[in-house]
Amino acid sequence: MYAMDAEPGGPTPRRIAVAGVVVLGVVVLVLVARRDPPSPPVTARPSAPAVAPSPTPPPPGPGGVPFAPEPPAALQAFADMFGPGRRMVPVAQGGLPLRIDAVSSTGALLGGAGFDADPYRAVDRVGLVQPGDTAVRWLTRGSMGPIYGRAAGDGVVAWAEARDSGVLQVMCARAGNRWRPVRISTTGVDITDRPLHADGGTVAWTDEAGTAWAADDCARPRSIGRGHVLALALPVAYLRVADGGVEIVRLVGPPRSTRVPVSAVPAVRFAASEGGLVWVANGGLVRYDRETSQVRTLDVTLPTGAGASGEIVDLTAGNRLVVYTSRPLEGDPSLTRAVVYDLVTGAWLPFAAEVFVADDVIVWREADHYAVTAVE
């Protein structure tokens, strides 16, 4: 503690002068503050569409399995269009959490192990839950490198895996061969956008040279044209050609390609069903109707589930529903967001968990399981 010397005889002229300077400085600061212009008024931003927000996911349950929220009532209403028998597939599968990446029109689920979808931070696997089952069958036990583009057909599944000194090749497995994986590509895989597509017993992809291929029942592939395969909905595949346009290639019956009034630029994600093609463009959804050849923008707001490192976007299309799902690259399921759009009524709803559709099958995360519902 420091002591201060006191000067006898009261305040000195020097003290009075210092005090005057201090008082004058305070007055000047007050006057300047009063002359400052007032802050501009805050302009209110337009409000978002009146859609009920998704509920906050509850904390992880026993065993650390991340819980997903209960589905909104509107999603249950969508499910009422389908058969009453819901299949519940647990997320926890033999000590590993199952992450669904694709669903087939028969209700088969194809996915990976763990919610960390960054291949450089997690050793991934390929897991299959067959129609009617609730347990996963792991088709791989860890790969040589990243796994891309899981696709599920009817009795056929496929994925791209690093083989031959790191070159990505198409691996295919089918029920008739006891789900034993075999390589069906010879020239690598272009992993731009969605690299693999499956429908029925057919798998389609594009190689690194820009040639489109298709294989039936995991057999020897055949070339189906030049261009990038955007989507597959038998009997046709959709190809983006060199000028950014889109061609429909018939895969069943006499081969034939037809140009459609669609531009694949700057679209980034595609999905197809029997009725047509859907894609993401300029932050929204657009649909091409095969029967009428009309192109229309769907009135829907797309959510984001991006994390610090980005997002993984899945677009799936069924006979009536279209689903857009955004998941964080880091794998935190609580950030996942999805939106379900009804092509018949134009209604749409958000959900804080992943959702997938194929033909008349819908799958969503709920609590610690996946709910699978199919048409009767």
Secondary structure as the mmCIF struct_conf table of DSSP 4:
data_model
#
loop_
_struct_conf.conf_type_id
_struct_conf.id
_struct_conf.beg_label_comp_id
_struct_conf.beg_label_asym_id
_struct_conf.beg_label_seq_id
_struct_conf.end_label_comp_id
_struct_conf.end_label_asym_id
_struct_conf.end_label_seq_id
HELX_LH_PP_P HELX_LH_PP_P1 ASP A 5 GLU A 7
BEND BEND1 PRO A 8 GLY A 10
HELX_RH_AL_P HELX_RH_AL_P1 PRO A 13 ARG A 35
BEND BEND2 ASP A 36 ASP A 36
HELX_LH_PP_P HELX_LH_PP_P2 PRO A 37 PRO A 49
BEND BEND3 ALA A 50 ALA A 50
HELX_LH_PP_P HELX_LH_PP_P3 ALA A 52 PRO A 60
HELX_RH_3T_P HELX_RH_3T_P1 PRO A 62 GLY A 64
HELX_LH_PP_P HELX_LH_PP_P4 VAL A 65 PHE A 67
STRN STRN1 ALA A 68 ALA A 68
HELX_LH_PP_P HELX_LH_PP_P5 PRO A 69 PRO A 72
HELX_RH_AL_P HELX_RH_AL_P2 ALA A 73 ALA A 79
TURN_TY1_P TURN_TY1_P1 ASP A 80 MET A 81
BEND BEND4 PHE A 82 PHE A 82
BEND BEND5 PRO A 84 PRO A 84
STRN STRN2 ARG A 87 PRO A 90
BEND BEND6 VAL A 91 VAL A 91
STRN STRN3 ALA A 92 GLN A 93
TURN_TY1_P TURN_TY1_P2 GLY A 94 GLY A 95
STRN STRN4 LEU A 96 VAL A 103
TURN_TY1_P TURN_TY1_P3 SER A 105 THR A 106
BEND BEND7 GLY A 107 GLY A 107
STRN STRN5 LEU A 109 ALA A 113
BEND BEND8 GLY A 114 PHE A 115
TURN_TY1_P TURN_TY1_P4 PRO A 119 ARG A 121
BEND BEND9 ALA A 122 ALA A 122
STRN STRN6 GLY A 127 VAL A 129
TURN_TY1_P TURN_TY1_P5 PRO A 131 GLY A 132
BEND BEND10 ALA A 135 ALA A 135
STRN STRN7 ARG A 137 TRP A 138
BEND BEND11 LEU A 139 LEU A 139
BEND BEND12 ARG A 141 ARG A 141
BEND BEND13 MET A 144 GLY A 145
STRN STRN8 ILE A 147 ALA A 152
BEND BEND14 ASP A 154 GLY A 155
STRN STRN9 VAL A 156 ARG A 163
TURN_TY1_P TURN_TY1_P6 ASP A 164 GLY A 166
STRN STRN10 VAL A 167 ARG A 174
HELX_RH_3T_P HELX_RH_3T_P2 ALA A 175 ASN A 177
TURN_TY1_P TURN_TY1_P7 ARG A 178 TRP A 179
STRN STRN11 VAL A 182 ARG A 183
BEND BEND15 THR A 186 THR A 187
BEND BEND16 THR A 192 ARG A 194
STRN STRN12 LEU A 196 ASP A 199
TURN_TY1_P TURN_TY1_P8 GLY A 200 GLY A 201
STRN STRN13 THR A 202 THR A 206
TURN_TY1_P TURN_TY1_P9 GLU A 208 ALA A 209
BEND BEND17 GLY A 210 GLY A 210
STRN STRN14 THR A 211 ASP A 216
TURN_TY1_P TURN_TY1_P10 ASP A 217 CYS A 218
STRN STRN15 ARG A 222 ARG A 226
BEND BEND18 GLY A 227 GLY A 227
STRN STRN16 HIS A 228 ALA A 233
TURN_TY1_P TURN_TY1_P11 LEU A 234 PRO A 235
STRN STRN17 VAL A 236 ARG A 240
TURN_TY1_P TURN_TY1_P12 ALA A 242 ASP A 243
BEND BEND19 GLY A 244 GLY A 244
STRN STRN18 GLY A 245 ARG A 250
BEND BEND20 VAL A 252 PRO A 254
STRN STRN19 ARG A 256 SER A 263
BEND BEND21 VAL A 265 PRO A 266
STRN STRN20 ARG A 269 SER A 273
TURN_TY1_P TURN_TY1_P13 GLU A 274 GLY A 275
STRN STRN21 GLY A 276 ALA A 281
TURN_TY1_P TURN_TY1_P14 ASN A 282 GLY A 283
STRN STRN22 GLY A 284 ASP A 289
TURN_TY1_P TURN_TY1_P15 ARG A 290 THR A 292
STRN STRN23 VAL A 295 LEU A 298
HELX_LH_PP_P HELX_LH_PP_P6 THR A 301 PRO A 303
STRN STRN24 GLY A 307 GLY A 307
TURN_TY1_P TURN_TY1_P16 ALA A 308 SER A 309
STRN STRN25 GLY A 310 GLY A 310
STRN STRN26 GLU A 311 ALA A 317
STRN STRN27 GLY A 318 GLY A 318
BEND BEND22 ASN A 319 ARG A 320
STRN STRN28 LEU A 321 PRO A 328
TURN_TY1_P TURN_TY1_P17 LEU A 329 GLU A 330
HELX_RH_3T_P HELX_RH_3T_P3 PRO A 333 LEU A 335
STRN STRN29 ARG A 337 ASP A 342
TURN_TY1_P TURN_TY1_P18 LEU A 343 THR A 345
STRN STRN30 TRP A 348 PHE A 351
BEND BEND23 ALA A 352 ALA A 353
STRN STRN31 VAL A 355 ALA A 358
STRN STRN32 ASP A 359 ASP A 359
TURN_TY1_P TURN_TY1_P19 ASP A 360 ASP A 360
STRN STRN33 VAL A 361 GLU A 366
STRN STRN34 ALA A 367 ALA A 367
TURN_TY1_P TURN_TY1_P20 ASP A 368 ASP A 368
STRN STRN35 HIS A 369 ALA A 374
#
